[in-house]
Amino acid sequence: MQIISTETNSAEIKLSVEELVIINNSLNEICYGIDMDESEISVRVGAELGEIDNFRQAQIFGKLKYRRT
């Protein structure tokens, strides 16, 4: 991960495909793998389940030219 810039309310970072896979898999576990109700997920993660799932499904992998080795 490379931090490109930071502002008061935002940050620009550069992630490798492997780091994106880790984030995606983690979000997938939050949405579908962990046995918690939605209100508990919201408290622990700081976002609603729908927001997490929308972020996870942002289609970034479809825009990458990546092949798993």
ZIQUIBEL-V126042 format. One record per backbone hydrogen bond with DSSP energy under -1.0 kcal/mol. CO is the residue of the C=O (numbers start at 1). NH is the residue of the N-H. Records with the same first field share a line. If there is no record, write none. Layout:
BEGIN
CO = NH, NH
END
This chain:
BEGIN
2 = 14
5 = 12
10 = 7
12 = 4, 5
14 = 2
16 = 20
17 = 21
18 = 22
19 = 23
20 = 24
21 = 25
22 = 26
23 = 27
24 = 28
25 = 29
26 = 30
27 = 31
28 = 32
29 = 33, 34
34 = 36
37 = 41
38 = 42
39 = 43
40 = 44
41 = 45
42 = 46
48 = 52
49 = 53
50 = 54
51 = 55
52 = 56
53 = 57
55 = 58
64 = 66
END
